[in-house]
C-alpha cells in the first residue's frame, strides 16, 4: 500500500485478512467484480465520488 491509498473493504479469509477494495484520489480498485453481486453499496460509493 502506498501513501494516500485508503482501504475501503477487507475480507477475513482462511489465510488471514485480505484487502479487496481501495481508493487513491479519483481511482477506485477492487479485487472482485462488484457488478456481479447483488450488493449495490460499491456502485453507490462510485456514484457519490462523481457528485
VOPAGU-2260 file (C-alpha; in pm, 1 decimal, decimal comma):
REM VOPAGU-2260
SITE   aa  ch    i         X         Y         Z
SITE  UNK   A    0       0,0       0,0       0,0
SITE  UNK   A    1     135,3     333,6     -99,6
SITE  UNK   A    2      95,4     675,4      50,7
SITE  UNK   A    3    -251,9     820,7       3,9
SITE  UNK   A    4    -419,2     483,4     -55,2
SITE  UNK   A    5    -732,7     431,7     153,2
SITE  UNK   A    6    -859,5      80,1     222,3
SITE  UNK   A    7   -1234,5      62,5     159,2
SITE  UNK   A    8   -1301,7    -308,0     221,1
SITE  UNK   A    9   -1133,0    -610,4     374,8
SITE  UNK   A   10   -1222,0    -978,2     373,3
SITE  UNK   A   11   -1146,6   -1222,6     653,0
SITE  UNK   A   12   -1011,6   -1526,5     468,3
SITE  UNK   A   13    -875,2   -1857,5     593,0
SITE  UNK   A   14    -521,2   -1732,6     521,1
SITE  UNK   A   15    -573,0   -1402,7     701,9
SITE  UNK   A   16    -729,4   -1071,0     625,9
SITE  UNK   A   17    -723,5    -955,8     262,6
SITE  UNK   A   18    -771,7    -606,3     120,6
SITE  UNK   A   19   -1037,0    -620,8    -152,3
SITE  UNK   A   20   -1113,6    -254,9    -232,8
SITE  UNK   A   21    -901,1      62,6    -226,6
SITE  UNK   A   22    -915,9     423,4    -334,5
SITE  UNK   A   23    -644,1     675,2    -413,7
SITE  UNK   A   24    -770,9    1013,0    -524,2
SITE  UNK   A   25   -1015,3     954,7    -807,0
SITE  UNK   A   26    -901,2     593,8    -869,3
SITE  UNK   A   27   -1111,6     309,5    -730,7
SITE  UNK   A   28    -981,8     -50,4    -745,1
SITE  UNK   A   29   -1129,8    -384,3    -638,5
SITE  UNK   A   30   -1007,8    -742,1    -644,9
SITE  UNK   A   31   -1352,8    -869,0    -742,6
SITE  UNK   A   32   -1633,4    -779,0    -983,7
SITE  UNK   A   33   -1886,4    -577,4    -780,3
SITE  UNK   A   34   -2123,7    -571,0   -1078,2
SITE  UNK   A   35   -2170,2    -947,3   -1035,5
SITE  UNK   A   36   -2302,6    -918,0    -679,2
SITE  UNK   A   37   -2646,5    -804,5    -561,7
SITE  UNK   A   38   -2485,0    -556,8    -316,6
SITE  UNK   A   39   -2505,0    -205,4    -460,5
SITE  UNK   A   40   -2301,2     -22,5    -194,3
SITE  UNK   A   41   -1985,5      -2,2    -405,0
SITE  UNK   A   42   -2186,5     124,1    -701,9
SITE  UNK   A   43   -2339,7     394,2    -482,4
SITE  UNK   A   44   -1995,0     486,0    -348,4
SITE  UNK   A   45   -1868,6     525,9    -705,3
SITE  UNK   A   46   -2164,6     746,5    -798,2
SITE  UNK   A   47   -2105,0     956,9    -487,0
SITE  UNK   A   48   -1742,3    1003,5    -599,0
SITE  UNK   A   49   -1873,0    1162,0    -920,8
SITE  UNK   A   50   -2108,4    1404,9    -745,6
